[in-house]
Amino acid sequence: MTGQMNGSMPQNVISALAAVQRDIGGIEKSKGKGGGLQYAFRGIDAVSAAAQPLFGKYGIVISPEVENHVLDEITVNGKPWVDATLTVAWSVYGPGGVDDKIVARTIGMGRDNSDKAYPKALTQAYKNLILRLLTIGDPQDETDGHTHERDATYDWEPPVRVAKAYEALKGLSEESKAKVKELSVSDGKKINARAMADDEAWLITLEAIIAADVQEPEQLAAV
């Protein structure tokens, strides 16, 4: 048999992933401990802690291959930063051996003012993979208890940082807008203020695109 019999362990990558999806459940978002605005998000540590033991249990191994990377040197508040954008192909192997695999691709973006932009981008690409591959949600995202009438009375005002970034998206070049749309589709993100406020990683990604879009016209004007 190539699948999974009742009571037996999975025999291939598809049935193994299905078993992990069944066992992993939801991962709640948490808020950072730093000062200033607080955003709820799922950290990579929480995602890895939930997935790793189940991968080991069902014989799943993941191997990355960076297919494309772009490093952009930018200036933020007068200081040099680096934006990294990676396209990563992930070979997901199952218990059937080296020929038992599927390949998934994700995009990750990271920003840093030292040497961590590349690993940050790789970490985000991995997090995106796990969240999509295992269809992980937040138990608190359950909407059965909500009504349109109740939601309509909630007057939500986005934080200043989010409002500023969302407004800046409207003035992006066509190339940058296309990049935002591509990431939105590939990562399953919405392009609105609520989504940006709820997911700091997504907000940082959009801010990086905005900053790069602003820098390019300035550099051309200086030539």
VEXDREN-2710 file (C-alpha; in Angstrom, 1 decimal):
% VEXDREN-2710
k/r/px/py/pz
1/MET/0.0/0.0/0.0
2/THR/1.2/3.5/-0.8
3/GLY/-1.1/5.5/1.5
4/GLN/-2.0/5.1/5.1
5/MET/-3.9/2.2/6.6
6/ASN/-6.0/2.8/9.7
7/GLY/-3.7/2.7/12.7
8/SER/-0.6/2.6/10.7
9/MET/2.1/5.2/10.0
10/PRO/2.0/7.2/6.7
11/GLN/3.9/5.6/3.8
12/ASN/4.4/8.7/1.6
13/VAL/4.8/12.4/1.8
14/ILE/1.2/13.3/1.0
15/SER/-0.2/11.0/3.8
16/ALA/2.5/12.2/6.1
17/LEU/1.6/15.9/5.6
18/ALA/-2.1/15.0/6.1
19/ALA/-1.2/13.4/9.4
20/VAL/0.7/16.5/10.5
21/GLN/-2.2/18.7/9.4
22/ARG/-4.5/16.6/11.5
23/ASP/-2.3/16.7/14.6
24/ILE/-0.9/20.2/14.6
25/GLY/-4.1/22.2/15.2
26/GLY/-4.0/26.0/15.4
27/ILE/-1.2/28.3/16.5
28/GLU/-2.3/31.4/18.3
29/LYS/-0.9/34.8/17.5
30/SER/1.0/36.5/20.2
31/LYS/2.2/40.1/20.7
32/GLY/5.8/41.2/20.9
33/LYS/7.3/42.3/24.1
34/GLY/8.9/45.5/22.8
35/GLY/7.7/49.0/23.3
36/GLY/5.6/51.1/21.0
37/LEU/2.9/49.7/18.8
38/GLN/2.1/46.0/19.5
39/TYR/1.1/43.7/16.6
40/ALA/-0.2/40.2/17.0
41/PHE/1.7/37.6/14.8
42/ARG/2.8/34.0/14.8
43/GLY/6.5/33.9/15.4
44/ILE/8.8/31.4/13.6
45/ASP/9.7/29.9/17.0
46/ALA/6.1/29.0/17.7
47/VAL/5.6/27.7/14.2
48/SER/8.7/25.5/14.3
49/ALA/8.0/24.3/17.8
50/ALA/4.6/23.0/16.7
51/ALA/5.8/21.5/13.4
52/GLN/9.2/20.0/14.1
53/PRO/8.2/17.1/16.4
54/LEU/5.4/16.1/14.0
55/PHE/7.8/16.1/11.1
56/GLY/10.1/13.8/13.0
57/LYS/7.3/11.6/14.0
58/TYR/6.0/11.1/10.4
59/GLY/9.3/11.1/8.6
60/ILE/9.2/14.5/6.9
61/VAL/12.4/16.2/5.9
62/ILE/12.6/19.7/4.3
63/SER/15.5/20.9/2.2
64/PRO/15.7/24.5/0.8
65/GLU/17.3/25.7/-2.4
66/VAL/17.4/29.4/-3.0
67/GLU/16.5/29.9/-6.7
68/ASN/16.8/33.7/-6.8
69/HIS/18.0/36.4/-4.5
70/VAL/18.1/40.2/-4.6
71/LEU/20.0/42.4/-2.2
72/ASP/19.1/46.1/-2.2
73/GLU/21.1/48.6/-0.3
74/ILE/18.8/51.4/0.9
75/THR/18.9/54.3/3.3
76/VAL/16.4/54.6/6.2
77/ASN/16.4/57.7/8.4
78/GLY/19.9/58.5/7.1
79/LYS/21.3/55.0/7.9
80/PRO/22.3/52.2/5.5
81/TRP/20.1/49.1/5.5
82/VAL/19.8/46.0/3.3
83/ASP/16.6/44.5/1.9
84/ALA/16.8/40.9/0.8
85/THR/14.3/39.1/-1.4
86/LEU/14.5/35.4/-1.9
87/THR/12.7/32.9/-4.0
88/VAL/13.1/29.5/-2.3
89/ALA/12.3/26.0/-3.6
90/TRP/11.6/23.6/-0.8
91/SER/11.9/19.8/-1.4
92/VAL/9.6/18.2/1.1
93/TYR/10.6/14.5/1.5
94/GLY/8.3/11.9/3.0
95/PRO/8.9/8.5/4.7
96/GLY/9.2/6.8/1.3
97/GLY/12.8/7.9/0.7
98/VAL/14.6/10.3/-1.6
99/ASP/12.1/9.8/-4.5
100/ASP/9.1/10.5/-2.3
101/LYS/8.9/14.3/-2.4
102/ILE/6.9/17.3/-3.5
103/VAL/8.4/20.8/-4.2
104/ALA/6.9/24.0/-3.0
105/ARG/8.1/27.6/-3.6
106/THR/7.8/30.6/-1.4
107/ILE/9.1/34.2/-1.3
108/GLY/10.7/35.8/1.7
109/MET/11.8/39.3/2.4
110/GLY/14.0/40.6/5.2
111/ARG/15.5/43.9/6.2
112/ASP/18.5/44.6/8.4
113/ASN/21.1/47.2/9.1
114/SER/24.0/44.7/9.5
115/ASP/24.3/41.2/8.0
116/LYS/21.0/39.5/8.8
117/ALA/18.8/40.6/5.9
118/TYR/19.4/37.3/4.0
119/PRO/18.7/34.9/6.9
120/LYS/15.6/37.0/7.9
121/ALA/14.3/36.6/4.3
122/LEU/15.0/32.9/4.4
123/THR/13.2/32.6/7.8
124/GLN/10.2/34.4/6.5
125/ALA/10.1/32.1/3.4
126/TYR/10.2/29.1/5.6
127/LYS/7.5/30.4/7.8
128/ASN/5.3/31.1/4.8
129/LEU/5.9/27.5/3.6
130/ILE/4.9/25.9/6.9
131/LEU/1.8/28.1/7.3
132/ARG/0.6/27.4/3.8
133/LEU/1.7/23.7/3.6
134/LEU/0.0/22.8/6.9
135/THR/-2.9/25.2/6.5
136/ILE/-2.2/26.6/10.0
137/GLY/-4.7/29.0/11.4
138/ASP/-5.4/30.8/14.7
139/PRO/-8.1/29.3/16.9
140/GLN/-9.1/32.8/17.8
141/ASP/-9.8/33.5/14.2
142/GLU/-13.1/31.6/14.4
143/THR/-15.8/33.8/12.9
144/ASP/-19.0/31.9/13.8
145/GLY/-19.6/34.2/16.7
146/HIS/-19.5/37.3/14.6
147/THR/-22.3/39.1/12.8
148/HIS/-22.2/41.7/10.1
149/GLU/-24.3/44.0/12.3
150/ARG/-21.9/43.8/15.2
151/ASP/-18.8/44.2/13.0
152/ALA/-20.3/47.2/11.2
153/THR/-20.6/49.1/14.5
154/TYR/-16.9/48.7/15.3
155/ASP/-15.1/51.9/14.3
156/TRP/-11.5/50.7/13.8
157/GLU/-8.8/53.3/13.3
158/PRO/-5.4/51.9/12.0
159/PRO/-2.2/52.7/13.9
160/VAL/-0.3/55.7/12.5
161/ARG/2.5/53.4/11.1
162/VAL/0.0/51.2/9.3
163/ALA/-2.0/54.2/7.9
164/LYS/1.2/55.8/6.6
165/ALA/2.4/52.6/4.9
166/TYR/-1.1/51.9/3.4
167/GLU/-1.3/55.4/2.0
168/ALA/2.3/55.1/0.5
169/LEU/1.2/51.9/-1.3
170/LYS/-1.1/54.0/-3.5
171/GLY/1.8/56.0/-4.8
172/LEU/4.1/53.1/-5.8
173/SER/5.4/52.7/-9.3
174/GLU/3.6/50.1/-11.5
175/GLU/6.6/47.7/-11.1
176/SER/6.4/47.9/-7.3
177/LYS/2.6/47.6/-7.3
178/ALA/3.0/44.4/-9.4
179/LYS/5.5/43.1/-6.9
180/VAL/3.1/43.7/-4.0
181/LYS/0.3/42.0/-5.9
182/GLU/2.5/39.0/-6.7
183/LEU/3.5/38.6/-3.0
184/SER/-0.1/39.0/-1.9
185/VAL/-1.2/36.1/-4.2
186/SER/1.8/33.8/-3.4
187/ASP/1.7/34.4/0.4
188/GLY/-2.1/34.6/0.7
189/LYS/-2.0/38.2/2.1
190/LYS/-4.6/40.9/1.7
191/ILE/-3.6/44.4/0.7
192/ASN/-5.4/46.4/3.3
193/ALA/-4.7/48.3/6.6
194/ARG/-6.3/45.6/8.7
195/ALA/-4.1/42.8/7.3
196/MET/-1.0/45.0/7.7
197/ALA/-1.9/45.7/11.4
198/ASP/-2.6/42.1/12.2
199/ASP/0.6/40.7/10.6
200/GLU/3.9/42.6/11.4
201/ALA/5.9/40.5/9.0
202/TRP/3.6/41.5/6.1
203/LEU/3.8/45.2/7.2
204/ILE/7.6/45.0/7.2
205/THR/7.6/43.4/3.8
206/LEU/5.4/46.2/2.4
207/GLU/7.5/48.9/4.1
208/ALA/10.6/47.4/2.5
209/ILE/9.0/47.6/-1.0
210/ILE/7.9/51.2/-0.3
211/ALA/11.4/52.2/0.8
212/ALA/13.0/50.7/-2.2
213/ASP/10.5/52.4/-4.5
214/VAL/11.2/55.8/-2.9
215/GLN/15.0/55.3/-3.1
216/GLU/15.1/54.4/-6.9
217/PRO/13.7/57.8/-8.1
218/GLU/16.0/59.6/-5.7
219/GLN/19.0/57.8/-7.1
220/LEU/18.0/58.5/-10.7
221/ALA/17.6/62.1/-9.9
222/ALA/21.1/62.3/-8.4
223/VAL/22.7/60.9/-11.6
END
